[in-house]
Amino acid sequence: MCDSAMMKKWGEAAMTRRRFGQVAAASGLAFGAAGCATMAAPGQSGRAVSFATPDGTMDGWYVTTSGTRKPGVLFWPDIAGLRPAKKAMASRLAAAGHAVLVINPYYRDVSGQQYEDFAEFAASDGFKTVRPWREKLTADAIMRDAKAATAWLDAQDEVDAKRGIGTQGYCMGGPFTFWTAAAVPARVKAAASFHGGGLVREGANSPHRMVDESRAGYLVAIAQDDDAKDPEATATLRETFAALDNPAEIEVYPGDHGWTVPDSPAYAPEAAERAWEQLQALYAREL
């Protein structure tokens, strides 16, 4: 889970934009000649979008390919929000046959990109900046957002509304996938959390307590340092899914918090690629 101590550690070892280009290009993400993440790969269309929610105007980045209709995916970023690394990850997902909406989780306070990369986030005390924005992202708020975003996706020409929607989230976005699946159970059929923080917490709205309200298949990919700090949470997740007879994939990866994200100082290419393969298998099975 992201905290101030981790921000300090990441600030000291922050990945540069050049390094981001090197590792992400090696993972098949989309880049231009200058080494920066492109908005969309050849054959794709990517654009900034916005639409109404009960709480205001949500904005995000939508990327897909032309041709046949395809399943939609709601993509919840990590604490640093909408930025080139997330757009590049969405581009790869679109190339695999999905229509992807990367959500700006902080739309209640700011629109669009706030940080170029995780290095800038860490260096500028981003954790302090986004704290009041994050406080508004309660279970109820995210569930309202999920309903609005799902309706928007279903209205897009490229989306096959007869097929299920997937949702994936990173860091703070991990819990959002659980809440999304519970908010729109008739539409969301696959949920994937990568180094998600706070999947087990106090209260009725704890993500793990809302699994029984969903109809989704789950992939829960846990960072090794998160598991070391709170092994009981991992055990609780396993017990929760077992009690519901939900064959979720729950695995502790050989990577620290942030290992799947190309501009994270914790990025681990081999483990990230394996997580990608598991995500693709989940979507192929459930959507």
C-alpha positions as CSV (number, residue, x, y, z in Angstrom):
1,M,0.0,0.0,0.0
2,C,1.2,3.5,-0.8
3,D,2.2,5.6,2.3
4,S,4.5,8.5,3.0
5,A,7.4,6.2,3.8
6,M,7.1,4.5,0.5
7,M,6.9,7.9,-1.2
8,K,10.2,8.9,0.4
9,K,11.8,5.6,-0.8
10,W,10.4,6.1,-4.3
11,G,11.5,9.7,-4.4
12,E,15.1,8.6,-3.8
13,A,14.9,5.9,-6.5
14,A,12.4,7.4,-8.9
15,M,12.5,6.1,-12.4
16,T,13.4,8.7,-15.0
17,R,11.4,9.2,-18.2
18,R,14.3,7.7,-20.2
19,R,14.3,4.6,-18.0
20,F,10.5,4.4,-18.3
21,G,10.9,4.4,-22.1
22,Q,13.5,1.6,-22.0
23,V,11.6,-0.8,-19.7
24,A,8.2,-0.1,-21.2
25,A,9.4,-0.5,-24.8
26,A,10.9,-3.8,-23.8
27,S,7.4,-4.8,-22.5
28,G,5.7,-4.0,-25.8
29,L,4.1,-0.7,-24.8
30,A,3.6,2.0,-27.4
31,F,6.3,4.7,-27.8
32,G,7.2,7.3,-30.2
33,A,10.6,8.2,-31.7
34,A,11.4,10.5,-28.8
35,G,11.0,7.7,-26.3
36,C,7.9,9.1,-24.7
37,A,4.6,7.1,-24.4
38,T,2.4,7.7,-27.4
39,M,-1.3,8.4,-27.0
40,A,-2.3,5.4,-29.2
41,A,-0.4,2.8,-31.3
42,P,-0.9,2.5,-35.1
43,G,-4.4,1.3,-35.9
44,Q,-5.8,2.6,-32.7
45,S,-7.8,5.7,-31.8
46,G,-7.2,7.4,-28.5
47,R,-8.9,10.5,-27.2
48,A,-9.7,12.5,-24.1
49,V,-13.3,12.1,-23.1
50,S,-15.7,13.4,-20.4
51,F,-19.2,12.7,-19.3
52,A,-21.6,13.4,-16.4
53,T,-21.7,11.5,-13.2
54,P,-23.8,12.2,-10.1
55,D,-20.8,14.0,-8.6
56,G,-19.7,16.1,-11.6
57,T,-18.0,15.6,-14.9
58,M,-15.7,12.7,-15.1
59,D,-12.8,12.8,-17.6
60,G,-10.5,10.1,-18.8
61,W,-8.7,8.6,-21.8
62,Y,-10.5,6.2,-24.2
63,V,-8.5,4.0,-26.6
64,T,-9.6,1.2,-28.9
65,T,-9.1,-0.2,-32.4
66,S,-11.5,-0.1,-35.3
67,G,-13.3,-3.1,-36.7
68,T,-15.5,-5.5,-34.8
69,R,-17.1,-4.6,-31.5
70,K,-15.2,-5.7,-28.4
71,P,-15.5,-5.9,-24.6
72,G,-15.0,-2.8,-22.6
73,V,-12.5,-2.3,-19.7
74,L,-12.7,0.3,-16.9
75,F,-9.1,1.1,-15.9
76,W,-8.4,2.6,-12.5
77,P,-5.0,4.2,-12.2
78,D,-2.8,4.2,-9.1
79,I,-2.2,7.2,-6.8
80,A,-0.4,9.2,-9.4
81,G,-3.5,9.2,-11.6
82,L,-3.9,9.6,-15.4
83,R,-0.5,9.9,-17.2
84,P,1.5,8.6,-20.1
85,A,2.4,5.3,-18.4
86,K,-1.3,4.5,-17.9
87,K,-2.1,5.5,-21.4
88,A,0.6,3.2,-22.7
89,M,-0.7,0.3,-20.7
90,A,-4.2,1.0,-22.0
91,S,-2.8,1.1,-25.6
92,R,-1.4,-2.4,-25.1
93,L,-4.7,-3.6,-23.8
94,A,-6.6,-2.1,-26.7
95,A,-4.2,-3.8,-29.1
96,A,-5.2,-7.1,-27.4
97,G,-8.9,-6.5,-28.4
98,H,-10.5,-4.3,-25.8
99,A,-12.1,-0.8,-25.6
100,V,-10.4,0.8,-22.7
101,L,-11.4,3.8,-20.5
102,V,-8.7,5.1,-18.2
103,I,-10.5,7.0,-15.6
104,N,-9.2,10.2,-13.9
105,P,-10.1,9.2,-10.3
106,Y,-9.6,12.8,-9.1
107,Y,-12.1,14.4,-11.4
108,R,-14.0,15.9,-8.5
109,D,-11.0,18.2,-7.9
110,V,-8.9,18.4,-11.0
111,S,-9.2,17.4,-14.7
112,G,-6.8,15.5,-16.8
113,Q,-3.2,14.7,-16.1
114,Q,-1.5,16.1,-13.0
115,Y,1.9,14.4,-13.2
116,E,4.0,13.4,-16.2
117,D,5.3,10.3,-14.4
118,F,5.9,8.7,-11.0
119,A,9.2,10.5,-10.7
120,E,7.5,13.8,-10.8
121,F,4.8,12.6,-8.4
122,A,7.3,11.5,-5.9
123,A,9.6,14.6,-6.3
124,S,6.8,17.1,-5.9
125,D,5.3,15.6,-2.7
126,G,2.4,14.3,-4.7
127,F,1.2,12.1,-1.8
128,K,0.4,15.3,0.2
129,T,-1.2,17.0,-2.8
130,V,-3.6,14.2,-3.6
131,R,-4.5,13.3,0.0
132,P,-7.6,15.5,0.1
133,W,-8.6,14.3,-3.3
134,R,-8.3,10.6,-2.3
135,E,-10.4,11.2,0.8
136,K,-13.4,11.7,-1.4
137,L,-13.0,8.3,-3.1
138,T,-15.2,6.3,-0.7
139,A,-16.9,3.0,-1.7
140,D,-20.1,4.8,-2.4
141,A,-18.4,7.4,-4.5
142,I,-16.5,4.9,-6.6
143,M,-19.7,2.8,-7.0
144,R,-21.5,5.9,-8.4
145,D,-18.6,6.5,-10.7
146,A,-18.6,2.9,-11.9
147,K,-22.2,3.0,-12.8
148,A,-21.7,6.1,-14.9
149,A,-18.5,4.9,-16.5
150,T,-20.1,1.6,-17.4
151,A,-23.1,3.3,-19.0
152,W,-20.7,5.5,-21.0
153,L,-18.7,2.5,-22.2
154,D,-21.8,0.6,-23.2
155,A,-22.9,3.6,-25.4
156,Q,-19.7,3.6,-27.5
157,D,-19.9,2.2,-31.0
158,E,-16.8,0.0,-30.5
159,V,-18.1,-1.7,-27.4
160,D,-20.0,-5.0,-27.6
161,A,-22.6,-4.5,-24.8
162,K,-23.6,-8.1,-25.1
163,R,-20.3,-9.1,-23.6
164,G,-19.1,-8.5,-20.1
165,I,-17.0,-5.6,-19.0
166,G,-13.7,-6.0,-17.3
167,T,-12.1,-3.7,-14.7
168,Q,-8.5,-3.5,-13.5
169,G,-6.9,-1.3,-10.9
170,Y,-3.5,-0.5,-9.5
171,C,-2.5,0.5,-5.9
172,M,-5.5,2.5,-4.7
173,G,-7.3,1.4,-7.8
174,G,-7.3,-2.2,-6.6
175,P,-10.2,-1.8,-4.2
176,F,-12.0,0.2,-6.8
177,T,-12.3,-2.9,-9.0
178,F,-14.0,-4.8,-6.2
179,W,-16.5,-1.9,-5.7
180,T,-17.0,-1.6,-9.5
181,A,-17.9,-5.3,-9.8
182,A,-20.3,-4.9,-6.9
183,A,-21.9,-1.7,-8.3
184,V,-22.7,-3.1,-11.7
185,P,-22.9,-6.9,-11.3
186,A,-24.9,-7.5,-14.4
187,R,-22.2,-5.9,-16.6
188,V,-18.8,-6.3,-14.9
189,K,-17.7,-9.9,-15.3
190,A,-14.0,-9.7,-14.5
191,A,-12.0,-7.7,-11.9
192,A,-8.3,-7.6,-11.5
193,S,-6.4,-5.9,-8.7
194,F,-2.6,-5.3,-9.0
195,H,-0.8,-4.5,-5.7
196,G,-4.1,-3.1,-4.5
197,G,-4.0,-1.4,-1.1
198,G,-6.8,-1.8,1.5
199,L,-8.6,-4.8,0.0
200,V,-9.3,-5.9,3.6
201,R,-10.3,-3.2,6.0
202,E,-12.9,-2.4,8.7
203,G,-16.5,-1.7,7.9
204,A,-19.3,-3.2,5.8
205,N,-17.9,-1.6,2.6
206,S,-14.5,-3.3,2.8
207,P,-13.8,-4.6,-0.7
208,H,-13.5,-8.2,0.5
209,R,-17.0,-8.0,2.1
210,M,-18.5,-6.9,-1.2
211,V,-17.4,-9.8,-3.4
212,D,-20.6,-11.6,-2.7
213,E,-22.5,-8.7,-4.4
214,S,-20.7,-9.3,-7.7
215,R,-20.8,-11.9,-10.4
216,A,-17.2,-11.5,-11.6
217,G,-14.2,-13.6,-11.8
218,Y,-11.2,-12.2,-9.9
219,L,-7.5,-11.9,-10.2
220,V,-5.8,-10.5,-7.1
221,A,-2.1,-10.0,-7.7
222,I,-0.4,-9.0,-4.4
223,A,3.0,-7.4,-4.0
224,Q,5.5,-9.3,-1.8
225,D,6.2,-6.4,0.4
226,D,2.5,-5.7,1.0
227,D,2.0,-9.3,1.9
228,A,5.0,-9.2,4.3
229,K,3.4,-6.2,6.1
230,D,0.0,-7.7,6.3
231,P,-0.2,-11.5,5.6
232,E,-3.5,-11.7,7.5
233,A,-5.1,-9.7,4.7
234,T,-4.0,-12.2,2.1
235,A,-5.3,-15.0,4.2
236,T,-8.6,-13.2,4.6
237,L,-9.0,-12.8,0.9
238,R,-8.4,-16.5,0.3
239,E,-10.9,-17.4,3.0
240,T,-13.5,-15.0,1.6
241,F,-13.3,-16.3,-2.0
242,A,-13.2,-19.9,-0.8
243,A,-16.4,-19.4,1.3
244,L,-18.2,-18.0,-1.8
245,D,-16.9,-20.8,-4.0
246,N,-15.4,-18.2,-6.2
247,P,-12.3,-19.6,-7.9
248,A,-10.4,-16.4,-7.7
249,E,-6.7,-16.3,-8.6
250,I,-4.9,-14.9,-5.6
251,E,-1.1,-14.8,-5.8
252,V,1.7,-13.1,-4.0
253,Y,4.2,-11.9,-6.7
254,P,8.0,-11.7,-6.5
255,G,7.8,-7.9,-6.9
256,D,7.2,-4.9,-4.6
257,H,4.3,-2.5,-4.5
258,G,4.1,-1.0,-8.0
259,W,5.9,-3.8,-9.9
260,T,3.4,-3.8,-12.8
261,V,3.7,-0.1,-13.7
262,P,6.5,0.9,-16.1
263,D,7.2,4.3,-14.5
264,S,7.3,2.9,-11.0
265,P,10.7,2.5,-9.3
266,A,9.5,-0.9,-8.3
267,Y,8.8,-2.0,-11.9
268,A,9.8,-5.7,-12.4
269,P,9.5,-6.5,-16.1
270,E,9.4,-10.3,-15.8
271,A,6.8,-10.3,-13.0
272,A,4.8,-7.6,-14.8
273,E,4.7,-9.7,-18.0
274,R,3.4,-12.7,-16.1
275,A,0.7,-10.5,-14.5
276,W,-0.2,-9.3,-18.0
277,E,-0.6,-12.9,-19.1
278,Q,-2.8,-13.7,-16.2
279,L,-4.9,-10.6,-16.9
280,Q,-5.4,-11.7,-20.5
281,A,-6.4,-15.2,-19.4
282,L,-9.0,-13.7,-17.0
283,Y,-10.5,-11.6,-19.7
284,A,-10.5,-14.4,-22.3
285,R,-12.3,-16.6,-19.8
286,E,-14.8,-14.2,-18.3
287,L,-15.7,-11.6,-21.0
